Amino acid sequence: MGDCGEWRGLSPADGIVFLGVSTLSLDAKGRLAVPARYRARLESSCGSQLVVTINPREPCLWMYPLPEWEEIARKLSRLPTLNPQNQLMQRLILGHAQEVEMDSQGRILLGAQLRDYAGLVSKAAVVGQGHKFEIWDEDRWAGQRLAWLAAAGEPGPELSAELEGLAL
């Protein structure tokens, strides 16, 4: 795969896009296995270095390959801190960030504070989101997924300009 720089500017052409949902178990120590289909790519590209933080708007975690995270952290940390919303996001996203490394069995150790925030106890849904993963409690994911599907079928607000231009 090459060096860490390959993670920047992810696109389907890169072949490094995280997709799909994997349901996985957490062990008694709070370790979670990274989906098997991504382990080798993560290991060879950046030595299995990942960062996990909270999603400040939903009860789940975000997990990034280290180079992708570094770009996000750089942008967040450069926002003017006199803006209260900027400072809030910096405190929540940067302040909860935890560097993790996959062990030889492809597991990462999620700290107690992160597990508590997302309500992770025994089963997790690891959801590919292109350049990152979301980590949800499995039951919460299932309920939220049903709510999102119902909302998607309802007439609602207009699509964003970005979505209107997207050919699916």
Number of C-alpha atoms within 10 A of each C-alpha: 15 10 11 17 11 15 22 16 10 15 12 9 7 12 10 19 17 18 15 12 16 17 15 17 17 19 14 9 10 18 18 22 21 19 18 12 9 14 17 13 16 22 17 13 19 19 16 21 18 21 21 28 24 25 19 16 6 10 17 26 25 21 27 20 25 22 20 21 24 14 11 14 15 11 11 18 15 10 14 11 14 8 9 10 12 15 16 14 17 19 15 14 19 19 12 17 19 17 17 19 18 20 14 9 10 19 21 23 20 21 14 11 11 19 20 13 16 19 18 25 15 15 17 26 23 27 21 18 15 14 19 20 23 20 28 25 22 21 14 16 18 13 10 13 12 11 11 12 10 10 11 10 8 9 7 8 6 8 9 8 8 7 10 9 9 7 5 4
